[in-house]
Amino acid sequence: MTEHLNKLKIIKAKANAIANRIDVNCVDSEMQYSELAQLANELGGIINAIEASNNQ
């Protein structure tokens, strides 16, 4: 489980890094940024839920 959690954290970090490199002055790029930011947020929620369940 820890290995999978670490992989999710890496994916979340990559999504955030890509989102931060996108030019938000372009409409298409702004939509991509929003999608990546949402994905990173969803991954963060999953990671938090898994960590909370492991600590019980």
VMD Tcl script that builds the backbone (N, CA, C; Angstrom):
set m [mol new atoms 168]
animate dup $m
set s [atomselect $m all]
$s set {name element resname resid chain x y z} {
  {N N MET 1 A 0.835 -1.201 0.000}
  {CA C MET 1 A 0.000 0.000 0.000}
  {C C MET 1 A 0.869 1.249 0.000}
  {N N THR 2 A 1.950 1.230 0.756}
  {CA C THR 2 A 2.824 2.398 0.835}
  {C C THR 2 A 3.431 2.721 -0.519}
  {N N GLU 3 A 3.783 1.684 -1.269}
  {CA C GLU 3 A 4.363 1.891 -2.596}
  {C C GLU 3 A 3.361 2.576 -3.523}
  {N N HIS 4 A 2.104 2.138 -3.478}
  {CA C HIS 4 A 1.066 2.755 -4.310}
  {C C HIS 4 A 0.812 4.197 -3.890}
  {N N LEU 5 A 0.828 4.440 -2.601}
  {CA C LEU 5 A 0.635 5.796 -2.092}
  {C C LEU 5 A 1.755 6.711 -2.570}
  {N N ASN 6 A 2.971 6.221 -2.527}
  {CA C ASN 6 A 4.107 7.017 -3.011}
  {C C ASN 6 A 3.993 7.305 -4.501}
  {N N LYS 7 A 3.508 6.332 -5.284}
  {CA C LYS 7 A 3.315 6.557 -6.720}
  {C C LYS 7 A 2.255 7.623 -6.964}
  {N N LEU 8 A 1.170 7.590 -6.171}
  {CA C LEU 8 A 0.136 8.623 -6.297}
  {C C LEU 8 A 0.699 10.005 -5.977}
  {N N LYS 9 A 1.543 10.093 -4.968}
  {CA C LYS 9 A 2.158 11.378 -4.603}
  {C C LYS 9 A 3.046 11.891 -5.730}
  {N N ILE 10 A 3.766 10.996 -6.398}
  {CA C ILE 10 A 4.621 11.387 -7.516}
  {C C ILE 10 A 3.773 11.887 -8.674}
  {N N ILE 11 A 2.687 11.193 -8.971}
  {CA C ILE 11 A 1.783 11.612 -10.050}
  {C C ILE 11 A 1.191 12.980 -9.733}
  {N N LYS 12 A 0.794 13.195 -8.482}
  {CA C LYS 12 A 0.233 14.489 -8.063}
  {C C LYS 12 A 1.263 15.592 -8.249}
  {N N ALA 13 A 2.501 15.338 -7.860}
  {CA C ALA 13 A 3.563 16.338 -8.002}
  {C C ALA 13 A 3.816 16.649 -9.472}
  {N N LYS 14 A 3.806 15.629 -10.329}
  {CA C LYS 14 A 4.014 15.847 -11.765}
  {C C LYS 14 A 2.872 16.669 -12.358}
  {N N ALA 15 A 1.643 16.363 -11.966}
  {CA C ALA 15 A 0.492 17.119 -12.468}
  {C C ALA 15 A 0.595 18.581 -12.051}
  {N N ASN 16 A 0.973 18.818 -10.802}
  {CA C ASN 16 A 1.147 20.202 -10.336}
  {C C ASN 16 A 2.271 20.902 -11.092}
  {N N ALA 17 A 3.378 20.211 -11.333}
  {CA C ALA 17 A 4.510 20.810 -12.038}
  {C C ALA 17 A 4.124 21.170 -13.466}
  {N N ILE 18 A 3.404 20.280 -14.138}
  {CA C ILE 18 A 2.954 20.565 -15.509}
  {C C ILE 18 A 1.980 21.739 -15.513}
  {N N ALA 19 A 1.044 21.736 -14.591}
  {CA C ALA 19 A 0.060 22.827 -14.514}
  {C C ALA 19 A 0.746 24.161 -14.306}
  {N N ASN 20 A 1.789 24.186 -13.515}
  {CA C ASN 20 A 2.483 25.440 -13.229}
  {C C ASN 20 A 3.313 25.948 -14.404}
  {N N ARG 21 A 3.591 25.086 -15.388}
  {CA C ARG 21 A 4.350 25.507 -16.569}
  {C C ARG 21 A 3.452 25.973 -17.713}
  {N N ILE 22 A 2.158 25.788 -17.582}
  {CA C ILE 22 A 1.222 26.128 -18.663}
  {C C ILE 22 A 0.997 27.634 -18.716}
  {N N ASP 23 A 0.941 28.147 -19.944}
  {CA C ASP 23 A 0.669 29.569 -20.173}
  {C C ASP 23 A -0.835 29.800 -20.050}
  {N N VAL 24 A -1.248 30.436 -18.969}
  {CA C VAL 24 A -2.681 30.637 -18.735}
  {C C VAL 24 A -3.240 31.820 -19.511}
  {N N ASN 25 A -2.426 32.455 -20.346}
  {CA C ASN 25 A -2.921 33.544 -21.174}
  {C C ASN 25 A -3.585 33.028 -22.448}
  {N N CYS 26 A -3.481 31.744 -22.697}
  {CA C CYS 26 A -4.109 31.097 -23.852}
  {C C CYS 26 A -5.337 30.342 -23.351}
  {N N VAL 27 A -6.472 30.476 -24.048}
  {CA C VAL 27 A -7.723 29.862 -23.602}
  {C C VAL 27 A -7.585 28.337 -23.498}
  {N N ASP 28 A -7.030 27.701 -24.527}
  {CA C ASP 28 A -6.867 26.247 -24.495}
  {C C ASP 28 A -5.946 25.828 -23.360}
  {N N SER 29 A -4.864 26.562 -23.190}
  {CA C SER 29 A -3.920 26.243 -22.127}
  {C C SER 29 A -4.541 26.451 -20.748}
  {N N GLU 30 A -5.366 27.468 -20.632}
  {CA C GLU 30 A -6.036 27.727 -19.359}
  {C C GLU 30 A -6.961 26.554 -19.003}
  {N N MET 31 A -7.634 25.985 -20.007}
  {CA C MET 31 A -8.492 24.825 -19.756}
  {C C MET 31 A -7.646 23.620 -19.328}
  {N N GLN 32 A -6.495 23.434 -19.970}
  {CA C GLN 32 A -5.599 22.344 -19.586}
  {C C GLN 32 A -5.102 22.537 -18.155}
  {N N TYR 33 A -4.769 23.775 -17.819}
  {CA C TYR 33 A -4.330 24.074 -16.462}
  {C C TYR 33 A -5.423 23.711 -15.458}
  {N N SER 34 A -6.643 24.099 -15.755}
  {CA C SER 34 A -7.761 23.808 -14.853}
  {C C SER 34 A -7.950 22.305 -14.672}
  {N N GLU 35 A -7.854 21.564 -15.780}
  {CA C GLU 35 A -8.013 20.113 -15.706}
  {C C GLU 35 A -6.897 19.470 -14.885}
  {N N LEU 36 A -5.667 19.896 -15.101}
  {CA C LEU 36 A -4.544 19.343 -14.351}
  {C C LEU 36 A -4.626 19.717 -12.870}
  {N N ALA 37 A -4.998 20.942 -12.595}
  {CA C ALA 37 A -5.127 21.375 -11.207}
  {C C ALA 37 A -6.227 20.572 -10.509}
  {N N GLN 38 A -7.332 20.323 -11.201}
  {CA C GLN 38 A -8.417 19.520 -10.637}
  {C C GLN 38 A -7.947 18.099 -10.383}
  {N N LEU 39 A -7.218 17.527 -11.330}
  {CA C LEU 39 A -6.676 16.180 -11.181}
  {C C LEU 39 A -5.752 16.106 -9.963}
  {N N ALA 40 A -4.886 17.081 -9.815}
  {CA C ALA 40 A -3.980 17.107 -8.671}
  {C C ALA 40 A -4.763 17.209 -7.365}
  {N N ASN 41 A -5.821 18.005 -7.359}
  {CA C ASN 41 A -6.650 18.127 -6.158}
  {C C ASN 41 A -7.349 16.819 -5.824}
  {N N GLU 42 A -7.857 16.134 -6.848}
  {CA C GLU 42 A -8.513 14.847 -6.630}
  {C C GLU 42 A -7.523 13.810 -6.103}
  {N N LEU 43 A -6.332 13.796 -6.683}
  {CA C LEU 43 A -5.298 12.883 -6.192}
  {C C LEU 43 A -4.938 13.197 -4.742}
  {N N GLY 44 A -4.856 14.475 -4.422}
  {CA C GLY 44 A -4.571 14.877 -3.043}
  {C C GLY 44 A -5.633 14.373 -2.088}
  {N N GLY 45 A -6.900 14.434 -2.505}
  {CA C GLY 45 A -7.985 13.922 -1.672}
  {C C GLY 45 A -7.879 12.424 -1.459}
  {N N ILE 46 A -7.537 11.695 -2.522}
  {CA C ILE 46 A -7.367 10.247 -2.413}
  {C C ILE 46 A -6.203 9.919 -1.490}
  {N N ILE 47 A -5.109 10.620 -1.656}
  {CA C ILE 47 A -3.921 10.396 -0.822}
  {C C ILE 47 A -4.253 10.647 0.642}
  {N N ASN 48 A -4.948 11.739 0.907}
  {CA C ASN 48 A -5.322 12.059 2.301}
  {C C ASN 48 A -6.230 11.005 2.895}
  {N N ALA 49 A -7.170 10.508 2.100}
  {CA C ALA 49 A -8.089 9.473 2.593}
  {C C ALA 49 A -7.354 8.180 2.919}
  {N N ILE 50 A -6.425 7.819 2.032}
  {CA C ILE 50 A -5.655 6.582 2.267}
  {C C ILE 50 A -4.775 6.732 3.498}
  {N N GLU 51 A -4.106 7.863 3.612}
  {CA C GLU 51 A -3.251 8.077 4.796}
  {C C GLU 51 A -4.070 8.074 6.069}
  {N N ALA 52 A -5.259 8.675 6.048}
  {CA C ALA 52 A -6.116 8.703 7.245}
  {C C ALA 52 A -6.573 7.302 7.615}
  {N N SER 53 A -6.912 6.487 6.617}
  {CA C SER 53 A -7.366 5.126 6.911}
  {C C SER 53 A -6.225 4.255 7.411}
  {N N ASN 54 A -5.007 4.544 6.971}
  {CA C ASN 54 A -3.842 3.786 7.441}
  {C C ASN 54 A -3.464 4.149 8.872}
  {N N ASN 55 A -3.822 5.336 9.306}
  {CA C ASN 55 A -3.461 5.790 10.653}
  {C C ASN 55 A -4.476 5.386 11.714}
  {N N GLN 56 A -5.552 4.730 11.322}
  {CA C GLN 56 A -6.585 4.350 12.292}
  {C C GLN 56 A -6.246 3.050 12.943}
}
mol reanalyze $m
mol bondsrecalc $m
mol representation Tube
mol addrep $m
